[in-house]
Amino acid sequence: MNIIGLVFIFGGLFFLTISCIGIIRLPDFYARTHAVGKSETLGAMLFLLGLALYNGFEIASLKLILILIFIGFANPTATHIMARAAFFSGLIPWFKKKDRNNLDSNEK
Amino acid sequence: MTGIFLGIAIYMIALISLPLYRLIKGPTVFDRVISAGLIGTNSIILLGVIGLSYNRLDMFVDLAIVYALLSFVATVAAGKYLERRRQIK
């Protein structure tokens, strides 16, 4: 059980690293919500599953699985609330440079 | 086997300090709120690692449950306030 737990822990660390690098380097707020909502949630869930498997069959492992399920549906919901608040406040998404000059028209 | 959890804890401290750049620099207020949520989720994981390293996982898991709930409620409250305010900076 220890080795399976360590495999899950290192998998979760990989996704957490990608998410924390992504929030620095991505160009726009709406792109950064992808890094926080999806990849951070997956990294946290894999990590907590690895901790629960490493600990064995106890009550603390059951509580860790409870935190895992809660993070799995609370983190994307919170990210969606932030993105919706940004959209209704009027934040415009980021375009590439060749499309940025004609934001108002529909032509290419 | 306990030496590897010390290494993982030091690595998690480095991962907690990475969103601080976006917290300071972020041009909108929404960047700052989601980077605070990211720091919160990384802190939950750090609590789990420390609890396993000191063989007191029961105590630290209770702290992690409370902190996860607190972070979620804070983000929802900030979202409802910022939607009414209609101002980006």
N, CA and C atoms of all chains as a GROMACS GRO file, in nm:
protein
  591
    1MET      N    1   0.082  -0.122   0.000
    1MET     CA    2   0.000   0.000   0.000
    1MET      C    3   0.085   0.126   0.000
    2ASN      N    4   0.205   0.115   0.056
    2ASN     CA    5   0.289   0.235   0.062
    2ASN      C    6   0.330   0.281  -0.076
    3ILE      N    7   0.364   0.185  -0.164
    3ILE     CA    8   0.417   0.222  -0.295
    3ILE      C    9   0.307   0.279  -0.383
    4ILE      N   10   0.184   0.221  -0.372
    4ILE     CA   11   0.074   0.277  -0.451
    4ILE      C   12   0.044   0.418  -0.404
    5GLY      N   13   0.050   0.442  -0.273
    5GLY     CA   14   0.027   0.576  -0.219
    5GLY      C   15   0.131   0.675  -0.269
    6LEU      N   16   0.257   0.632  -0.275
    6LEU     CA   17   0.362   0.722  -0.323
    6LEU      C   18   0.347   0.753  -0.470
    7VAL      N   19   0.297   0.656  -0.549
    7VAL     CA   20   0.274   0.683  -0.691
    7VAL      C   21   0.167   0.790  -0.709
    8PHE      N   22   0.058   0.779  -0.631
    8PHE     CA   23  -0.046   0.881  -0.640
    8PHE      C   24   0.002   1.017  -0.592
    9ILE      N   25   0.088   1.017  -0.487
    9ILE     CA   26   0.138   1.145  -0.436
    9ILE      C   27   0.224   1.214  -0.540
   10PHE      N   28   0.310   1.139  -0.609
   10PHE     CA   29   0.394   1.205  -0.709
   10PHE      C   30   0.316   1.248  -0.832
   11GLY      N   31   0.209   1.172  -0.866
   11GLY     CA   32   0.123   1.217  -0.975
   11GLY      C   33   0.052   1.347  -0.940
   12GLY      N   34   0.005   1.357  -0.816
   12GLY     CA   35  -0.059   1.481  -0.773
   12GLY      C   36   0.037   1.597  -0.769
   13LEU      N   37   0.162   1.572  -0.730
   13LEU     CA   38   0.262   1.680  -0.729
   13LEU      C   39   0.292   1.729  -0.868
   14PHE      N   40   0.288   1.639  -0.968
   14PHE     CA   41   0.312   1.681  -1.106
   14PHE      C   42   0.206   1.779  -1.152
   15PHE      N   43   0.077   1.746  -1.126
   15PHE     CA   44  -0.029   1.837  -1.171
   15PHE      C   45  -0.030   1.967  -1.093
   16LEU      N   46   0.007   1.962  -0.964
   16LEU     CA   47   0.013   2.085  -0.886
   16LEU      C   48   0.123   2.178  -0.937
   17THR      N   49   0.237   2.120  -0.979
   17THR     CA   50   0.346   2.202  -1.034
   17THR      C   51   0.301   2.272  -1.162
   18ILE      N   52   0.231   2.197  -1.250
   18ILE     CA   53   0.186   2.255  -1.376
   18ILE      C   54   0.087   2.367  -1.349
   19SER      N   55  -0.001   2.348  -1.250
   19SER     CA   56  -0.099   2.451  -1.221
   19SER      C   57  -0.035   2.578  -1.166
   20CYS      N   58   0.064   2.562  -1.078
   20CYS     CA   59   0.126   2.680  -1.019
   20CYS      C   60   0.217   2.752  -1.117
   21ILE      N   61   0.276   2.681  -1.213
   21ILE     CA   62   0.352   2.750  -1.319
   21ILE      C   63   0.254   2.821  -1.411
   22GLY      N   64   0.138   2.758  -1.436
   22GLY     CA   65   0.042   2.815  -1.531
   22GLY      C   66  -0.020   2.944  -1.484
   23ILE      N   67  -0.038   2.960  -1.353
   23ILE     CA   68  -0.102   3.082  -1.308
   23ILE      C   69  -0.008   3.200  -1.320
   24ILE      N   70   0.122   3.177  -1.332
   24ILE     CA   71   0.213   3.288  -1.353
   24ILE      C   72   0.219   3.325  -1.500
   25ARG      N   73   0.225   3.224  -1.588
   25ARG     CA   74   0.260   3.251  -1.725
   25ARG      C   75   0.144   3.272  -1.820
   26LEU      N   76   0.021   3.240  -1.778
   26LEU     CA   77  -0.089   3.252  -1.873
   26LEU      C   78  -0.128   3.397  -1.892
   27PRO      N   79  -0.176   3.438  -2.013
   27PRO     CA   80  -0.187   3.581  -2.042
   27PRO      C   81  -0.312   3.649  -1.990
   28ASP      N   82  -0.418   3.577  -1.956
   28ASP     CA   83  -0.545   3.643  -1.931
   28ASP      C   84  -0.610   3.581  -1.809
   29PHE      N   85  -0.709   3.650  -1.749
   29PHE     CA   86  -0.776   3.597  -1.630
   29PHE      C   87  -0.854   3.471  -1.663
   30TYR      N   88  -0.924   3.471  -1.779
   30TYR     CA   89  -1.005   3.355  -1.812
   30TYR      C   90  -0.921   3.232  -1.840
   31ALA      N   91  -0.797   3.250  -1.886
   31ALA     CA   92  -0.706   3.136  -1.902
   31ALA      C   93  -0.655   3.088  -1.766
   32ARG      N   94  -0.638   3.179  -1.672
   32ARG     CA   95  -0.588   3.138  -1.540
   32ARG      C   96  -0.693   3.061  -1.463
   33THR      N   97  -0.821   3.083  -1.492
   33THR     CA   98  -0.922   3.003  -1.423
   33THR      C   99  -0.914   2.856  -1.464
   34HIS      N  100  -0.865   2.830  -1.586
   34HIS     CA  101  -0.843   2.690  -1.624
   34HIS      C  102  -0.738   2.625  -1.536
   35ALA      N  103  -0.630   2.702  -1.507
   35ALA     CA  104  -0.522   2.645  -1.426
   35ALA      C  105  -0.568   2.618  -1.284
   36VAL      N  106  -0.653   2.707  -1.229
   36VAL     CA  107  -0.695   2.689  -1.092
   36VAL      C  108  -0.808   2.589  -1.081
   37GLY      N  109  -0.905   2.597  -1.171
   37GLY     CA  110  -1.024   2.515  -1.155
   37GLY      C  111  -1.003   2.370  -1.190
   38LYS      N  112  -0.930   2.343  -1.299
   38LYS     CA  113  -0.919   2.205  -1.342
   38LYS      C  114  -0.797   2.135  -1.287
   39SER      N  115  -0.678   2.190  -1.317
   39SER     CA  116  -0.558   2.113  -1.290
   39SER      C  117  -0.521   2.113  -1.142
   40GLU      N  118  -0.553   2.220  -1.072
   40GLU     CA  119  -0.528   2.224  -0.929
   40GLU      C  120  -0.617   2.126  -0.854
   41THR      N  121  -0.745   2.118  -0.898
   41THR     CA  122  -0.838   2.025  -0.834
   41THR      C  123  -0.793   1.880  -0.854
   42LEU      N  124  -0.749   1.848  -0.976
   42LEU     CA  125  -0.704   1.712  -1.002
   42LEU      C  126  -0.579   1.679  -0.921
   43GLY      N  127  -0.486   1.774  -0.912
   43GLY     CA  128  -0.364   1.750  -0.834
   43GLY      C  129  -0.393   1.729  -0.687
   44ALA      N  130  -0.486   1.811  -0.632
   44ALA     CA  131  -0.520   1.798  -0.490
   44ALA      C  132  -0.591   1.666  -0.464
   45MET      N  133  -0.679   1.624  -0.557
   45MET     CA  134  -0.751   1.499  -0.533
   45MET      C  135  -0.658   1.379  -0.539
   46LEU      N  136  -0.566   1.377  -0.636
   46LEU     CA  137  -0.471   1.265  -0.643
   46LEU      C  138  -0.380   1.261  -0.522
   47PHE      N  139  -0.336   1.379  -0.476
   47PHE     CA  140  -0.246   1.384  -0.361
   47PHE      C  141  -0.314   1.333  -0.236
   48LEU      N  142  -0.440   1.376  -0.213
   48LEU     CA  143  -0.509   1.333  -0.091
   48LEU      C  144  -0.543   1.184  -0.098
   49LEU      N  145  -0.569   1.133  -0.218
   49LEU     CA  146  -0.592   0.989  -0.230
   49LEU      C  147  -0.464   0.911  -0.199
   50GLY      N  148  -0.350   0.965  -0.242
   50GLY     CA  149  -0.223   0.901  -0.209
   50GLY      C  150  -0.194   0.901  -0.060
   51LEU      N  151  -0.226   1.013   0.008
   51LEU     CA  152  -0.208   1.018   0.153
   51LEU      C  153  -0.298   0.919   0.223
   52ALA      N  154  -0.423   0.907   0.176
   52ALA     CA  155  -0.516   0.815   0.240
   52ALA      C  156  -0.472   0.669   0.221
   53LEU      N  157  -0.417   0.637   0.103
   53LEU     CA  158  -0.371   0.501   0.080
   53LEU      C  159  -0.244   0.471   0.159
   54TYR      N  160  -0.160   0.574   0.181
   54TYR     CA  161  -0.037   0.551   0.256
   54TYR      C  162  -0.066   0.524   0.402
   55ASN      N  163  -0.175   0.584   0.454
   55ASN     CA  164  -0.202   0.575   0.596
   55ASN      C  165  -0.265   0.443   0.634
   56GLY      N  166  -0.327   0.374   0.539
   56GLY     CA  167  -0.392   0.249   0.574
   56GLY      C  168  -0.540   0.269   0.597
   57PHE      N  169  -0.602   0.170   0.664
   57PHE     CA  170  -0.747   0.172   0.681
   57PHE      C  171  -0.781   0.222   0.820
   58GLU      N  172  -0.793   0.358   0.831
   58GLU     CA  173  -0.825   0.416   0.960
   58GLU      C  174  -0.932   0.520   0.939
   59ILE      N  175  -0.970   0.588   1.049
   59ILE     CA  176  -1.075   0.687   1.036
   59ILE      C  177  -1.021   0.816   0.974
   60ALA      N  178  -0.889   0.841   0.992
   60ALA     CA  179  -0.830   0.962   0.933
   60ALA      C  180  -0.828   0.951   0.780
   61SER      N  181  -0.812   0.831   0.728
   61SER     CA  182  -0.817   0.813   0.582
   61SER      C  183  -0.956   0.838   0.529
   62LEU      N  184  -1.059   0.802   0.606
   62LEU     CA  185  -1.197   0.829   0.563
   62LEU      C  186  -1.224   0.978   0.560
   63LYS      N  187  -1.168   1.051   0.658
   63LYS     CA  188  -1.185   1.197   0.657
   63LYS      C  189  -1.111   1.259   0.540
   64LEU      N  190  -0.996   1.203   0.504
   64LEU     CA  191  -0.922   1.256   0.387
   64LEU      C  192  -1.001   1.235   0.259
   65ILE      N  193  -1.070   1.122   0.248
   65ILE     CA  194  -1.152   1.098   0.128
   65ILE      C  195  -1.271   1.194   0.127
   66LEU      N  196  -1.321   1.231   0.246
   66LEU     CA  197  -1.429   1.330   0.253
   66LEU      C  198  -1.382   1.467   0.204
   67ILE      N  199  -1.261   1.507   0.244
   67ILE     CA  200  -1.205   1.635   0.194
   67ILE      C  201  -1.186   1.628   0.044
   68LEU      N  202  -1.144   1.513  -0.005
   68LEU     CA  203  -1.122   1.493  -0.148
   68LEU      C  204  -1.249   1.516  -0.227
   69ILE      N  205  -1.361   1.457  -0.182
   69ILE     CA  206  -1.488   1.472  -0.254
   69ILE      C  207  -1.534   1.617  -0.247
   70PHE      N  208  -1.513   1.682  -0.130
   70PHE     CA  209  -1.556   1.820  -0.117
   70PHE      C  210  -1.476   1.913  -0.207
   71ILE      N  211  -1.345   1.894  -0.215
   71ILE     CA  212  -1.264   1.976  -0.306
   71ILE      C  213  -1.305   1.950  -0.449
   72GLY      N  214  -1.345   1.825  -0.480
   72GLY     CA  215  -1.382   1.790  -0.617
   72GLY      C  216  -1.505   1.861  -0.667
   73PHE      N  217  -1.598   1.898  -0.578
   73PHE     CA  218  -1.709   1.977  -0.632
   73PHE      C  219  -1.712   2.119  -0.581
   74ALA      N  220  -1.630   2.158  -0.486
   74ALA     CA  221  -1.633   2.297  -0.439
   74ALA      C  222  -1.538   2.386  -0.516
   75ASN      N  223  -1.421   2.334  -0.555
   75ASN     CA  224  -1.322   2.418  -0.623
   75ASN      C  225  -1.368   2.462  -0.762
   76PRO      N  226  -1.423   2.374  -0.849
   76PRO     CA  227  -1.474   2.425  -0.976
   76PRO      C  228  -1.593   2.518  -0.962
   77THR      N  229  -1.677   2.498  -0.860
   77THR     CA  230  -1.790   2.587  -0.840
   77THR      C  231  -1.743   2.727  -0.802
   78ALA      N  232  -1.644   2.736  -0.715
   78ALA     CA  233  -1.591   2.867  -0.676
   78ALA      C  234  -1.525   2.937  -0.794
   79THR      N  235  -1.455   2.859  -0.878
   79THR     CA  236  -1.391   2.917  -0.996
   79THR      C  237  -1.495   2.969  -1.094
   80HIS      N  238  -1.607   2.894  -1.107
   80HIS     CA  239  -1.712   2.939  -1.199
   80HIS      C  240  -1.778   3.066  -1.148
   81ILE      N  241  -1.794   3.079  -1.016
   81ILE     CA  242  -1.854   3.200  -0.960
   81ILE      C  243  -1.765   3.321  -0.989
   82MET      N  244  -1.632   3.303  -0.978
   82MET     CA  245  -1.540   3.412  -1.008
   82MET      C  246  -1.544   3.451  -1.155
   83ALA      N  247  -1.549   3.351  -1.244
   83ALA     CA  248  -1.549   3.382  -1.388
   83ALA      C  249  -1.680   3.451  -1.428
   84ARG      N  250  -1.790   3.411  -1.366
   84ARG     CA  251  -1.918   3.473  -1.396
   84ARG      C  252  -1.921   3.616  -1.346
   85ALA      N  253  -1.864   3.641  -1.228
   85ALA     CA  254  -1.857   3.778  -1.176
   85ALA      C  255  -1.770   3.865  -1.264
   86ALA      N  256  -1.661   3.809  -1.318
   86ALA     CA  257  -1.574   3.887  -1.407
   86ALA      C  258  -1.644   3.916  -1.538
   87PHE      N  259  -1.723   3.819  -1.589
   87PHE     CA  260  -1.789   3.842  -1.718
   87PHE      C  261  -1.897   3.947  -1.705
   88PHE      N  262  -1.974   3.945  -1.596
   88PHE     CA  263  -2.080   4.044  -1.583
   88PHE      C  264  -2.029   4.177  -1.535
   89SER      N  265  -1.902   4.187  -1.494
   89SER     CA  266  -1.843   4.318  -1.468
   89SER      C  267  -1.782   4.379  -1.592
   90GLY      N  268  -1.777   4.303  -1.701
   90GLY     CA  269  -1.733   4.362  -1.826
   90GLY      C  270  -1.590   4.336  -1.862
   91LEU      N  271  -1.527   4.232  -1.808
   91LEU     CA  272  -1.389   4.202  -1.843
   91LEU      C  273  -1.387   4.133  -1.979
   92ILE      N  274  -1.310   4.188  -2.073
   92ILE     CA  275  -1.307   4.137  -2.210
   92ILE      C  276  -1.196   4.033  -2.220
   93PRO      N  277  -1.221   3.917  -2.285
   93PRO     CA  278  -1.114   3.818  -2.299
   93PRO      C  279  -1.002   3.866  -2.390
   94TRP      N  280  -0.893   3.794  -2.387
   94TRP     CA  281  -0.771   3.831  -2.458
   94TRP      C  282  -0.771   3.767  -2.596
   95PHE      N  283  -0.740   3.844  -2.698
   95PHE     CA  284  -0.729   3.787  -2.831
   95PHE      C  285  -0.584   3.789  -2.875
   96LYS      N  286  -0.556   3.718  -2.984
   96LYS     CA  287  -0.422   3.724  -3.042
   96LYS      C  288  -0.408   3.854  -3.117
   97LYS      N  289  -0.284   3.888  -3.152
   97LYS     CA  290  -0.256   4.025  -3.194
   97LYS      C  291  -0.322   4.061  -3.326
   98LYS      N  292  -0.340   3.963  -3.416
   98LYS     CA  293  -0.394   4.002  -3.545
   98LYS      C  294  -0.543   4.024  -3.539
   99ASP      N  295  -0.612   3.975  -3.434
   99ASP     CA  296  -0.754   3.998  -3.424
   99ASP      C  297  -0.788   4.111  -3.330
  100ARG      N  298  -0.686   4.170  -3.264
  100ARG     CA  299  -0.718   4.262  -3.157
  100ARG      C  300  -0.765   4.397  -3.208
  101ASN      N  301  -0.737   4.427  -3.335
  101ASN     CA  302  -0.770   4.561  -3.383
  101ASN      C  303  -0.915   4.576  -3.420
  102ASN      N  304  -0.980   4.465  -3.461
  102ASN     CA  305  -1.120   4.476  -3.496
  102ASN      C  306  -1.203   4.391  -3.402
  103LEU      N  307  -1.222   4.442  -3.280
  103LEU     CA  308  -1.300   4.370  -3.180
  103LEU      C  309  -1.449   4.388  -3.204
  104ASP      N  310  -1.487   4.500  -3.270
  104ASP     CA  311  -1.629   4.529  -3.280
  104ASP      C  312  -1.693   4.465  -3.400
  105SER      N  313  -1.616   4.434  -3.503
  105SER     CA  314  -1.678   4.382  -3.624
  105SER      C  315  -1.669   4.231  -3.627
  106ASN      N  316  -1.745   4.171  -3.716
  106ASN     CA  317  -1.749   4.027  -3.725
  106ASN      C  318  -1.660   3.972  -3.833
  107GLU      N  319  -1.593   4.061  -3.911
  107GLU     CA  320  -1.512   4.010  -4.022
  107GLU      C  321  -1.375   3.966  -3.973
  108LYS      N  322  -1.305   3.886  -4.051
  108LYS     CA  323  -1.174   3.833  -4.010
  108LYS      C  324  -1.062   3.927  -4.044
  109MET      N  325   1.172   0.638   0.538
  109MET     CA  326   1.057   0.683   0.460
  109MET      C  327   1.005   0.818   0.506
  110THR      N  328   1.045   0.861   0.626
  110THR     CA  329   0.997   0.992   0.670
  110THR      C  330   1.080   1.105   0.610
  111GLY      N  331   1.197   1.074   0.556
  111GLY     CA  332   1.277   1.179   0.494
  111GLY      C  333   1.215   1.230   0.367
  112ILE      N  334   1.140   1.143   0.296
  112ILE     CA  335   1.082   1.186   0.170
  112ILE      C  336   0.966   1.281   0.195
  113PHE      N  337   0.897   1.269   0.309
  113PHE     CA  338   0.789   1.362   0.336
  113PHE      C  339   0.841   1.498   0.374
  114LEU      N  340   0.958   1.505   0.434
  114LEU     CA  341   1.020   1.636   0.459
  114LEU      C  342   1.053   1.705   0.327
  115GLY      N  343   1.103   1.629   0.229
  115GLY     CA  344   1.131   1.686   0.098
  115GLY      C  345   1.004   1.733   0.028
  116ILE      N  346   0.896   1.656   0.043
  116ILE     CA  347   0.769   1.696  -0.018
  116ILE      C  348   0.715   1.821   0.048
  117ALA      N  349   0.733   1.835   0.180
  117ALA     CA  350   0.686   1.955   0.250
  117ALA      C  351   0.762   2.078   0.206
  118ILE      N  352   0.894   2.066   0.185
  118ILE     CA  353   0.973   2.181   0.137
  118ILE      C  354   0.929   2.218  -0.004
  119TYR      N  355   0.899   2.117  -0.087
  119TYR     CA  356   0.853   2.145  -0.223
  119TYR      C  357   0.716   2.212  -0.222
  120MET      N  358   0.629   2.173  -0.126
  120MET     CA  359   0.498   2.238  -0.118
  120MET      C  360   0.512   2.382  -0.072
  121ILE      N  361   0.610   2.413   0.012
  121ILE     CA  362   0.633   2.553   0.051
  121ILE      C  363   0.672   2.635  -0.072
  122ALA      N  364   0.755   2.578  -0.159
  122ALA     CA  365   0.791   2.648  -0.282
  122ALA      C  366   0.668   2.668  -0.372
  123LEU      N  367   0.576   2.567  -0.373
  123LEU     CA  368   0.457   2.580  -0.456
  123LEU      C  369   0.357   2.677  -0.397
  124ILE      N  370   0.362   2.699  -0.265
  124ILE     CA  371   0.272   2.797  -0.205
  124ILE      C  372   0.320   2.937  -0.240
  125SER      N  373   0.451   2.958  -0.251
  125SER     CA  374   0.501   3.093  -0.276
  125SER      C  375   0.493   3.133  -0.422
  126LEU      N  376   0.458   3.043  -0.514
  126LEU     CA  377   0.447   3.083  -0.654
  126LEU      C  378   0.325   3.170  -0.687
  127PRO      N  379   0.204   3.144  -0.636
  127PRO     CA  380   0.095   3.235  -0.669
  127PRO      C  381   0.105   3.372  -0.603
  128LEU      N  382   0.200   3.395  -0.514
  128LEU     CA  383   0.216   3.528  -0.453
  128LEU      C  384   0.252   3.632  -0.558
  129TYR      N  385   0.318   3.590  -0.666
  129TYR     CA  386   0.352   3.683  -0.772
  129TYR      C  387   0.224   3.735  -0.839
  130ARG      N  388   0.128   3.643  -0.861
  130ARG     CA  389   0.005   3.685  -0.924
  130ARG      C  390  -0.081   3.764  -0.826
  131LEU      N  391  -0.064   3.739  -0.696
  131LEU     CA  392  -0.140   3.811  -0.596
  131LEU      C  393  -0.097   3.956  -0.590
  132ILE      N  394   0.032   3.982  -0.609
  132ILE     CA  395   0.082   4.119  -0.603
  132ILE      C  396   0.058   4.189  -0.734
  133LYS      N  397   0.086   4.119  -0.846
  133LYS     CA  398   0.094   4.188  -0.972
  133LYS      C  399  -0.041   4.196  -1.041
  134GLY      N  400  -0.133   4.097  -1.017
  134GLY     CA  401  -0.252   4.073  -1.097
  134GLY      C  402  -0.330   4.197  -1.132
  135PRO      N  403  -0.352   4.228  -1.258
  135PRO     CA  404  -0.411   4.357  -1.291
  135PRO      C  405  -0.556   4.372  -1.249
  136THR      N  406  -0.630   4.261  -1.239
  136THR     CA  407  -0.768   4.273  -1.193
  136THR      C  408  -0.780   4.218  -1.051
  137VAL      N  409  -0.895   4.244  -0.991
  137VAL     CA  410  -0.915   4.196  -0.854
  137VAL      C  411  -0.950   4.048  -0.854
  138PHE      N  412  -1.003   3.999  -0.968
  138PHE     CA  413  -1.040   3.858  -0.974
  138PHE      C  414  -0.917   3.768  -0.974
  139ASP      N  415  -0.806   3.816  -1.034
  139ASP     CA  416  -0.680   3.741  -1.027
  139ASP      C  417  -0.637   3.720  -0.884
  140ARG      N  418  -0.656   3.824  -0.802
  140ARG     CA  419  -0.610   3.813  -0.664
  140ARG      C  420  -0.696   3.714  -0.586
  141VAL      N  421  -0.826   3.710  -0.616
  141VAL     CA  422  -0.912   3.619  -0.540
  141VAL      C  423  -0.881   3.474  -0.574
  142ILE      N  424  -0.861   3.444  -0.705
  142ILE     CA  425  -0.836   3.303  -0.736
  142ILE      C  426  -0.697   3.260  -0.694
  143SER      N  427  -0.602   3.353  -0.689
  143SER     CA  428  -0.470   3.310  -0.640
  143SER      C  429  -0.474   3.287  -0.490
  144ALA      N  430  -0.562   3.360  -0.418
  144ALA     CA  431  -0.579   3.331  -0.275
  144ALA      C  432  -0.641   3.194  -0.254
  145GLY      N  433  -0.736   3.156  -0.340
  145GLY     CA  434  -0.792   3.022  -0.333
  145GLY      C  435  -0.690   2.914  -0.363
  146LEU      N  436  -0.599   2.943  -0.455
  146LEU     CA  437  -0.494   2.847  -0.488
  146LEU      C  438  -0.399   2.826  -0.372
  147ILE      N  439  -0.362   2.937  -0.304
  147ILE     CA  440  -0.275   2.926  -0.186
  147ILE      C  441  -0.346   2.846  -0.076
  148GLY      N  442  -0.479   2.866  -0.064
  148GLY     CA  443  -0.554   2.792   0.036
  148GLY      C  444  -0.556   2.643   0.010
  149THR      N  445  -0.576   2.603  -0.115
  149THR     CA  446  -0.578   2.460  -0.146
  149THR      C  447  -0.440   2.397  -0.126
  150ASN      N  448  -0.334   2.469  -0.161
  150ASN     CA  449  -0.200   2.415  -0.136
  150ASN      C  450  -0.171   2.402   0.012
  151SER      N  451  -0.231   2.491   0.094
  151SER     CA  452  -0.209   2.482   0.239
  151SER      C  453  -0.279   2.360   0.297
  152ILE      N  454  -0.393   2.323   0.240
  152ILE     CA  455  -0.461   2.200   0.286
  152ILE      C  456  -0.371   2.080   0.264
  153ILE      N  457  -0.306   2.076   0.147
  153ILE     CA  458  -0.218   1.963   0.116
  153ILE      C  459  -0.096   1.963   0.208
  154LEU      N  460  -0.044   2.083   0.238
  154LEU     CA  461   0.072   2.092   0.327
  154LEU      C  462   0.037   2.044   0.466
  155LEU      N  463  -0.087   2.073   0.512
  155LEU     CA  464  -0.132   2.023   0.643
  155LEU      C  465  -0.137   1.871   0.644
  156GLY      N  466  -0.182   1.811   0.533
  156GLY     CA  467  -0.186   1.665   0.527
  156GLY      C  468  -0.047   1.604   0.536
  157VAL      N  469   0.050   1.664   0.466
  157VAL     CA  470   0.186   1.610   0.464
  157VAL      C  471   0.251   1.622   0.601
  158ILE      N  472   0.230   1.737   0.669
  158ILE     CA  473   0.290   1.755   0.802
  158ILE      C  474   0.228   1.658   0.901
  159GLY      N  475   0.095   1.636   0.888
  159GLY     CA  476   0.030   1.542   0.979
  159GLY      C  477   0.082   1.402   0.963
  160LEU      N  478   0.110   1.362   0.838
  160LEU     CA  479   0.162   1.228   0.815
  160LEU      C  480   0.305   1.216   0.863
  161SER      N  481   0.380   1.325   0.855
  161SER     CA  482   0.521   1.318   0.892
  161SER      C  483   0.541   1.312   1.042
  162TYR      N  484   0.447   1.367   1.120
  162TYR     CA  485   0.460   1.365   1.266
  162TYR      C  486   0.375   1.258   1.331
  163ASN      N  487   0.313   1.168   1.254
  163ASN     CA  488   0.229   1.060   1.305
  163ASN      C  489   0.109   1.107   1.383
  164ARG      N  490   0.061   1.229   1.357
  164ARG     CA  491  -0.059   1.278   1.423
  164ARG      C  492  -0.161   1.319   1.317
  165LEU      N  493  -0.193   1.227   1.228
  165LEU     CA  494  -0.275   1.265   1.114
  165LEU      C  495  -0.417   1.303   1.155
  166ASP      N  496  -0.467   1.251   1.268
  166ASP     CA  497  -0.605   1.280   1.310
  166ASP      C  498  -0.627   1.428   1.335
  167MET      N  499  -0.530   1.491   1.403
  167MET     CA  500  -0.544   1.632   1.439
  167MET      C  501  -0.538   1.721   1.316
  168PHE      N  502  -0.443   1.692   1.226
  168PHE     CA  503  -0.423   1.782   1.112
  168PHE      C  504  -0.532   1.765   1.007
  169VAL      N  505  -0.596   1.652   1.002
  169VAL     CA  506  -0.705   1.634   0.905
  169VAL      C  507  -0.826   1.715   0.946
  170ASP      N  508  -0.850   1.729   1.077
  170ASP     CA  509  -0.960   1.815   1.121
  170ASP      C  510  -0.936   1.960   1.082
  171LEU      N  511  -0.811   2.006   1.098
  171LEU     CA  512  -0.776   2.142   1.055
  171LEU      C  513  -0.797   2.160   0.906
  172ALA      N  514  -0.764   2.054   0.829
  172ALA     CA  515  -0.776   2.064   0.682
  172ALA      C  516  -0.922   2.074   0.640
  173ILE      N  517  -1.012   2.002   0.710
  173ILE     CA  518  -1.155   2.010   0.677
  173ILE      C  519  -1.206   2.151   0.699
  174VAL      N  520  -1.171   2.211   0.813
  174VAL     CA  521  -1.219   2.345   0.844
  174VAL      C  522  -1.165   2.446   0.744
  175TYR      N  523  -1.038   2.429   0.705
  175TYR     CA  524  -0.979   2.527   0.614
  175TYR      C  525  -1.036   2.517   0.475
  176ALA      N  526  -1.072   2.396   0.431
  176ALA     CA  527  -1.132   2.380   0.299
  176ALA      C  528  -1.268   2.449   0.294
  177LEU      N  529  -1.350   2.429   0.400
  177LEU     CA  530  -1.481   2.494   0.404
  177LEU      C  531  -1.468   2.646   0.406
  178LEU      N  532  -1.371   2.696   0.484
  178LEU     CA  533  -1.352   2.840   0.497
  178LEU      C  534  -1.310   2.903   0.366
  179SER      N  535  -1.222   2.836   0.292
  179SER     CA  536  -1.174   2.890   0.165
  179SER      C  537  -1.287   2.897   0.064
  180PHE      N  538  -1.372   2.792   0.061
  180PHE     CA  539  -1.483   2.791  -0.035
  180PHE      C  540  -1.582   2.901  -0.004
  181VAL      N  541  -1.618   2.919   0.124
  181VAL     CA  542  -1.716   3.020   0.161
  181VAL      C  543  -1.662   3.160   0.132
  182ALA      N  544  -1.532   3.181   0.153
  182ALA     CA  545  -1.472   3.312   0.127
  182ALA      C  546  -1.476   3.345  -0.021
  183THR      N  547  -1.449   3.244  -0.107
  183THR     CA  548  -1.451   3.271  -0.250
  183THR      C  549  -1.592   3.301  -0.299
  184VAL      N  550  -1.693   3.229  -0.246
  184VAL     CA  551  -1.831   3.254  -0.288
  184VAL      C  552  -1.876   3.393  -0.243
  185ALA      N  553  -1.838   3.433  -0.121
  185ALA     CA  554  -1.879   3.564  -0.071
  185ALA      C  555  -1.814   3.676  -0.152
  186ALA      N  556  -1.685   3.658  -0.188
  186ALA     CA  557  -1.617   3.759  -0.269
  186ALA      C  558  -1.681   3.766  -0.408
  187GLY      N  559  -1.725   3.652  -0.461
  187GLY     CA  560  -1.787   3.653  -0.593
  187GLY      C  561  -1.920   3.726  -0.595
  188LYS      N  562  -2.002   3.706  -0.492
  188LYS     CA  563  -2.131   3.772  -0.488
  188LYS      C  564  -2.115   3.922  -0.468
  189TYR      N  565  -2.013   3.963  -0.393
  189TYR     CA  566  -1.992   4.107  -0.374
  189TYR      C  567  -1.940   4.171  -0.502
  190LEU      N  568  -1.844   4.104  -0.570
  190LEU     CA  569  -1.781   4.165  -0.687
  190LEU      C  570  -1.876   4.168  -0.806
  191GLU      N  571  -1.978   4.081  -0.806
  191GLU     CA  572  -2.072   4.086  -0.917
  191GLU      C  573  -2.161   4.208  -0.908
  192ARG      N  574  -2.191   4.252  -0.785
  192ARG     CA  575  -2.274   4.370  -0.768
  192ARG      C  576  -2.194   4.497  -0.797
  193ARG      N  577  -2.062   4.492  -0.776
  193ARG     CA  578  -1.985   4.615  -0.775
  193ARG      C  579  -1.959   4.666  -0.916
  194ARG      N  580  -1.944   4.576  -1.014
  194ARG     CA  581  -1.928   4.607  -1.154
  194ARG      C  582  -1.807   4.696  -1.182
  195GLN      N  583  -1.696   4.660  -1.121
  195GLN     CA  584  -1.576   4.740  -1.139
  195GLN      C  585  -1.459   4.644  -1.141
  196ILE      N  586  -1.365   4.661  -1.237
  196ILE     CA  587  -1.266   4.556  -1.258
  196ILE      C  588  -1.142   4.576  -1.170
  197LYS      N  589  -1.097   4.704  -1.161
  197LYS     CA  590  -0.972   4.724  -1.090
  197LYS      C  591  -0.991   4.704  -0.941
   0.00000   0.00000   0.00000
